[in-house]
Amino acid sequence: YLMNEYNWRHPLPFYEGTELHQHLTNLFEAPIIRVRYSKMKPGAFIPPHIDYNTTYAVRFIIPIEGSEGVVDKFWCRGEEFDFEMENGKCYFLNIGFKHAVFHKGPKTRVYLIGSLGGQEDILPLLK
């Protein structure tokens, strides 16, 4: 039950109806099935892993602060890609590929991470 993100699609009372809930709901075409606020301390890392294919759900991340020096690494079709996300931008990630995160920066990274229950928001990016 807990591993199925579609079971998380009902907002908790402290979040439902808030300005953030309304803003995020209006930001995406697909329904948000899960969203959470997260922190990552300097020196921390998320080891390489694969979550699921984007036909199940689409992952988004919105860094809020502390992204300097945080390296997101993806392995795709035999190639390795490193990139740093900018605070305030929204990123769609294909977490069906192996990926990892290494925090080499000086500040705690604060970000929103969520899943969308559809591909509507990424379809224009595939053209």
FIKOLZA-1660 file (N, C-alpha, C; in steps of 0.1 Angstrom, whole numbers, plus 5000, padded with zeros to 4 digits):
% residues 127
   i   px   py   pz ch aa at
   1 5008 4988 5000  A  Y  N
   1 5000 5000 5000  A  Y CA
   1 5009 5013 5000  A  Y  C
   2 5019 5013 5009  A  L  N
   2 5027 5025 5010  A  L CA
   2 5036 5027 4997  A  L  C
   3 5039 5017 4990  A  M  N
   3 5048 5018 4978  A  M CA
   3 5040 5023 4966  A  M  C
   4 5027 5023 4966  A  N  N
   4 5019 5028 4955  A  N CA
   4 5016 5043 4957  A  N  C
   5 5022 5051 4949  A  E  N
   5 5021 5066 4951  A  E CA
   5 5007 5071 4949  A  E  C
   6 4999 5063 4941  A  Y  N
   6 4985 5067 4939  A  Y CA
   6 4977 5066 4952  A  Y  C
   7 4981 5059 4962  A  N  N
   7 4974 5059 4975  A  N CA
   7 4977 5071 4983  A  N  C
   8 4986 5080 4978  A  W  N
   8 4989 5092 4985  A  W CA
   8 4982 5105 4979  A  W  C
   9 4973 5103 4970  A  R  N
   9 4968 5114 4962  A  R CA
   9 4958 5123 4970  A  R  C
  10 4954 5119 4982  A  H  N
  10 4945 5128 4990  A  H CA
  10 4953 5137 4999  A  H  C
  11 4952 5150 4998  A  P  N
  11 4960 5159 5006  A  P CA
  11 4957 5157 5021  A  P  C
  12 4967 5159 5029  A  L  N
  12 4965 5159 5043  A  L CA
  12 4959 5172 5048  A  L  C
  13 4952 5172 5059  A  P  N
  13 4945 5184 5063  A  P CA
  13 4953 5196 5065  A  P  C
  14 4966 5195 5069  A  F  N
  14 4974 5207 5072  A  F CA
  14 4979 5213 5058  A  F  C
  15 4977 5206 5047  A  Y  N
  15 4982 5211 5034  A  Y CA
  15 4970 5214 5025  A  Y  C
  16 4959 5207 5026  A  E  N
  16 4948 5209 5017  A  E CA
  16 4942 5223 5018  A  E  C
  17 4940 5229 5007  A  G  N
  17 4935 5242 5006  A  G CA
  17 4944 5254 5009  A  G  C
  18 4957 5251 5012  A  T  N
  18 4966 5261 5015  A  T CA
  18 4970 5268 5001  A  T  C
  19 4977 5279 5003  A  E  N
  19 4982 5286 4991  A  E CA
  19 4992 5278 4983  A  E  C
  20 5000 5270 4990  A  L  N
  20 5009 5261 4983  A  L CA
  20 5002 5250 4975  A  L  C
  21 4992 5244 4982  A  H  N
  21 4984 5234 4975  A  H CA
  21 4977 5239 4963  A  H  C
  22 4971 5251 4964  A  Q  N
  22 4964 5257 4952  A  Q CA
  22 4974 5260 4941  A  Q  C
  23 4986 5266 4945  A  H  N
  23 4996 5270 4935  A  H CA
  23 5001 5257 4927  A  H  C
  24 5005 5247 4935  A  L  N
  24 5010 5235 4928  A  L CA
  24 4999 5228 4920  A  L  C
  25 4987 5228 4924  A  T  N
  25 4976 5222 4917  A  T CA
  25 4974 5229 4903  A  T  C
  26 4975 5242 4904  A  N  N
  26 4973 5250 4892  A  N CA
  26 4986 5250 4883  A  N  C
  27 4997 5246 4888  A  L  N
  27 5010 5246 4881  A  L CA
  27 5010 5235 4870  A  L  C
  28 5004 5224 4874  A  F  N
  28 5005 5212 4865  A  F CA
  28 4991 5208 4859  A  F  C
  29 4992 5202 4847  A  E  N
  29 4980 5197 4841  A  E CA
  29 4976 5184 4847  A  E  C
  30 4985 5175 4849  A  A  N
  30 4983 5162 4855  A  A CA
  30 4980 5163 4870  A  A  C
  31 4972 5155 4876  A  P  N
  31 4970 5156 4890  A  P CA
  31 4982 5152 4898  A  P  C
  32 4984 5159 4909  A  I  N
  32 4995 5156 4918  A  I CA
  32 4991 5144 4927  A  I  C
  33 4998 5133 4926  A  I  N
  33 4995 5122 4934  A  I CA
  33 5003 5121 4947  A  I  C
  34 5014 5128 4947  A  R  N
  34 5022 5128 4959  A  R CA
  34 5031 5140 4959  A  R  C
  35 5033 5148 4970  A  V  N
  35 5042 5158 4971  A  V CA
  35 5047 5159 4985  A  V  C
  36 5060 5162 4986  A  R  N
  36 5066 5163 5000  A  R CA
  36 5077 5173 5000  A  R  C
  37 5080 5179 5011  A  Y  N
  37 5090 5188 5014  A  Y CA
  37 5102 5180 5019  A  Y  C
  38 5114 5183 5014  A  S  N
  38 5125 5175 5018  A  S CA
  38 5138 5184 5020  A  S  C
  39 5147 5179 5029  A  K  N
  39 5159 5185 5031  A  K CA
  39 5171 5175 5029  A  K  C
  40 5182 5180 5025  A  M  N
  40 5194 5172 5023  A  M CA
  40 5206 5180 5028  A  M  C
  41 5213 5175 5038  A  K  N
  41 5224 5182 5044  A  K CA
  41 5237 5180 5036  A  K  C
  42 5246 5190 5037  A  P  N
  42 5259 5189 5030  A  P CA
  42 5266 5176 5033  A  P  C
  43 5271 5169 5023  A  G  N
  43 5278 5157 5025  A  G CA
  43 5270 5145 5024  A  G  C
  44 5256 5147 5023  A  A  N
  44 5247 5135 5022  A  A CA
  44 5247 5131 5007  A  A  C
  45 5242 5119 5005  A  F  N
  45 5240 5114 4991  A  F CA
  45 5229 5104 4991  A  F  C
  46 5223 5103 4979  A  I  N
  46 5213 5093 4977  A  I CA
  46 5219 5083 4967  A  I  C
  47 5221 5071 4971  A  P  N
  47 5229 5062 4962  A  P CA
  47 5222 5059 4949  A  P  C
  48 5229 5054 4939  A  P  N
  48 5223 5051 4926  A  P CA
  48 5211 5041 4928  A  P  C
  49 5200 5044 4921  A  H  N
  49 5188 5035 4922  A  H CA
  49 5179 5039 4910  A  H  C
  50 5169 5030 4908  A  I  N
  50 5158 5032 4898  A  I CA
  50 5145 5032 4906  A  I  C
  51 5137 5042 4904  A  D  N
  51 5124 5042 4910  A  D CA
  51 5113 5034 4902  A  D  C
  52 5109 5040 4891  A  Y  N
  52 5099 5034 4883  A  Y CA
  52 5098 5041 4869  A  Y  C
  53 5092 5035 4860  A  N  N
  53 5091 5040 4846  A  N CA
  53 5081 5052 4847  A  N  C
  54 5082 5062 4838  A  T  N
  54 5074 5074 4838  A  T CA
  54 5060 5070 4832  A  T  C
  55 5057 5058 4828  A  T  N
  55 5044 5055 4824  A  T CA
  55 5035 5053 4837  A  T  C
  56 5042 5051 4848  A  Y  N
  56 5035 5049 4861  A  Y CA
  56 5032 5063 4867  A  Y  C
  57 5041 5072 4867  A  A  N
  57 5040 5085 4872  A  A CA
  57 5052 5094 4867  A  A  C
  58 5051 5107 4868  A  V  N
  58 5062 5116 4864  A  V CA
  58 5066 5123 4877  A  V  C
  59 5079 5123 4879  A  R  N
  59 5085 5129 4891  A  R CA
  59 5089 5143 4888  A  R  C
  60 5086 5152 4897  A  F  N
  60 5091 5166 4896  A  F CA
  60 5099 5170 4908  A  F  C
  61 5108 5179 4907  A  I  N
  61 5115 5185 4918  A  I CA
  61 5116 5200 4916  A  I  C
  62 5113 5207 4927  A  I  N
  62 5115 5222 4927  A  I CA
  62 5124 5225 4938  A  I  C
  63 5137 5228 4935  A  P  N
  63 5146 5232 4945  A  P CA
  63 5142 5246 4950  A  P  C
  64 5143 5248 4963  A  I  N
  64 5139 5260 4970  A  I CA
  64 5152 5268 4974  A  I  C
  65 5161 5261 4980  A  E  N
  65 5174 5268 4984  A  E CA
  65 5184 5257 4986  A  E  C
  66 5197 5262 4986  A  G  N
  66 5208 5253 4989  A  G CA
  66 5212 5243 4978  A  G  C
  67 5209 5246 4965  A  S  N
  67 5212 5237 4954  A  S CA
  67 5227 5238 4949  A  S  C
  68 5234 5249 4953  A  E  N
  68 5248 5250 4949  A  E CA
  68 5256 5238 4954  A  E  C
  69 5262 5232 4944  A  G  N
  69 5271 5220 4948  A  G CA
  69 5264 5207 4949  A  G  C
  70 5251 5207 4946  A  V  N
  70 5243 5194 4946  A  V CA
  70 5244 5189 4932  A  V  C
  71 5250 5177 4931  A  V  N
  71 5251 5171 4917  A  V CA
  71 5241 5160 4916  A  V  C
  72 5233 5161 4906  A  D  N
  72 5223 5151 4902  A  D CA
  72 5229 5143 4891  A  D  C
  73 5230 5130 4892  A  K  N
  73 5236 5121 4883  A  K CA
  73 5226 5111 4877  A  K  C
  74 5226 5110 4864  A  F  N
  74 5218 5100 4857  A  F CA
  74 5226 5092 4847  A  F  C
  75 5222 5079 4846  A  W  N
  75 5228 5070 4837  A  W CA
  75 5217 5066 4827  A  W  C
  76 5220 5070 4814  A  C  N
  76 5209 5068 4804  A  C CA
  76 5216 5062 4791  A  C  C
  77 5211 5050 4788  A  R  N
  77 5216 5044 4775  A  R CA
  77 5231 5043 4774  A  R  C
  78 5238 5039 4785  A  G  N
  78 5252 5038 4785  A  G CA
  78 5260 5051 4787  A  G  C
  79 5253 5062 4789  A  E  N
  79 5260 5074 4791  A  E CA
  79 5257 5079 4805  A  E  C
  80 5267 5087 4811  A  E  N
  80 5265 5093 4824  A  E CA
  80 5264 5108 4823  A  E  C
  81 5254 5114 4830  A  F  N
  81 5251 5128 4829  A  F CA
  81 5251 5134 4843  A  F  C
  82 5258 5145 4845  A  D  N
  82 5258 5152 4858  A  D CA
  82 5252 5166 4855  A  D  C
  83 5243 5171 4864  A  F  N
  83 5238 5184 4863  A  F CA
  83 5235 5190 4877  A  F  C
  84 5234 5203 4878  A  E  N
  84 5230 5210 4890  A  E CA
  84 5217 5217 4887  A  E  C
  85 5207 5216 4896  A  M  N
  85 5195 5222 4895  A  M CA
  85 5195 5236 4900  A  M  C
  86 5188 5246 4895  A  E  N
  86 5187 5259 4900  A  E CA
  86 5175 5261 4909  A  E  C
  87 5177 5269 4919  A  N  N
  87 5166 5271 4929  A  N CA
  87 5155 5278 4921  A  N  C
  88 5142 5274 4925  A  G  N
  88 5131 5281 4919  A  G CA
  88 5126 5276 4906  A  G  C
  89 5133 5266 4900  A  K  N
  89 5129 5261 4887  A  K CA
  89 5123 5247 4889  A  K  C
  90 5114 5243 4880  A  C  N
  90 5108 5229 4881  A  C CA
  90 5115 5220 4872  A  C  C
  91 5118 5208 4876  A  Y  N
  91 5125 5198 4868  A  Y CA
  91 5117 5185 4868  A  Y  C
  92 5115 5180 4856  A  F  N
  92 5109 5167 4854  A  F CA
  92 5120 5157 4852  A  F  C
  93 5119 5146 4860  A  L  N
  93 5130 5136 4859  A  L CA
  93 5124 5122 4855  A  L  C
  94 5132 5116 4846  A  N  N
  94 5128 5102 4842  A  N CA
  94 5135 5093 4852  A  N  C
  95 5128 5089 4862  A  I  N
  95 5134 5081 4873  A  I CA
  95 5133 5066 4870  A  I  C
  96 5130 5063 4857  A  G  N
  96 5130 5049 4853  A  G CA
  96 5145 5046 4848  A  G  C
  97 5153 5056 4848  A  F  N
  97 5168 5054 4846  A  F CA
  97 5175 5055 4859  A  F  C
  98 5186 5048 4860  A  K  N
  98 5194 5049 4872  A  K CA
  98 5198 5063 4875  A  K  C
  99 5197 5067 4888  A  H  N
  99 5201 5081 4891  A  H CA
  99 5205 5081 4906  A  H  C
 100 5212 5092 4909  A  A  N
 100 5218 5094 4923  A  A CA
 100 5219 5109 4925  A  A  C
 101 5221 5113 4938  A  V  N
 101 5223 5127 4941  A  V CA
 101 5235 5127 4951  A  V  C
 102 5244 5137 4949  A  F  N
 102 5256 5139 4958  A  F CA
 102 5256 5153 4962  A  F  C
 103 5255 5156 4975  A  H  N
 103 5255 5170 4980  A  H CA
 103 5269 5174 4984  A  H  C
 104 5276 5181 4975  A  K  N
 104 5289 5186 4978  A  K CA
 104 5289 5201 4981  A  K  C
 105 5278 5207 4983  A  G  N
 105 5277 5221 4986  A  G CA
 105 5277 5224 5000  A  G  C
 106 5277 5237 5003  A  P  N
 106 5279 5242 5017  A  P CA
 106 5266 5244 5025  A  P  C
 107 5254 5244 5019  A  K  N
 107 5242 5247 5026  A  K CA
 107 5232 5235 5025  A  K  C
 108 5223 5234 5034  A  T  N
 108 5213 5224 5034  A  T CA
 108 5204 5227 5022  A  T  C
 109 5202 5216 5014  A  R  N
 109 5193 5217 5002  A  R CA
 109 5178 5215 5007  A  R  C
 110 5170 5224 5003  A  V  N
 110 5155 5224 5006  A  V CA
 110 5148 5223 4993  A  V  C
 111 5139 5214 4992  A  Y  N
 111 5132 5212 4979  A  Y CA
 111 5118 5205 4981  A  Y  C
 112 5110 5207 4971  A  L  N
 112 5097 5200 4970  A  L CA
 112 5099 5189 4959  A  L  C
 113 5094 5177 4962  A  I  N
 113 5095 5166 4953  A  I CA
 113 5082 5160 4953  A  I  C
 114 5077 5156 4941  A  G  N
 114 5064 5151 4939  A  G CA
 114 5063 5142 4927  A  G  C
 115 5051 5136 4926  A  S  N
 115 5048 5128 4914  A  S CA
 115 5035 5132 4908  A  S  C
 116 5034 5132 4895  A  L  N
 116 5022 5135 4888  A  L CA
 116 5016 5122 4882  A  L  C
 117 5003 5121 4883  A  G  N
 117 4996 5109 4878  A  G CA
 117 4992 5110 4863  A  G  C
 118 5001 5114 4855  A  G  N
 118 4999 5115 4841  A  G CA
 118 5011 5121 4834  A  G  C
 119 5011 5121 4821  A  Q  N
 119 5023 5126 4813  A  Q CA
 119 5020 5139 4806  A  Q  C
 120 5008 5145 4809  A  E  N
 120 5004 5157 4802  A  E CA
 120 5014 5168 4802  A  E  C
 121 5021 5170 4813  A  D  N
 121 5030 5181 4815  A  D CA
 121 5044 5179 4807  A  D  C
 122 5047 5166 4804  A  I  N
 122 5060 5164 4797  A  I CA
 122 5058 5162 4782  A  I  C
 123 5046 5160 4777  A  L  N
 123 5043 5157 4763  A  L CA
 123 5049 5168 4754  A  L  C
 124 5047 5181 4758  A  P  N
 124 5053 5192 4749  A  P CA
 124 5068 5191 4749  A  P  C
 125 5075 5185 4759  A  L  N
 125 5089 5184 4759  A  L CA
 125 5095 5173 4750  A  L  C
 126 5086 5164 4746  A  L  N
 126 5090 5153 4738  A  L CA
 126 5090 5156 4723  A  L  C
 127 5085 5167 4719  A  K  N
 127 5085 5171 4705  A  K CA
 127 5098 5176 4700  A  K  C
% end
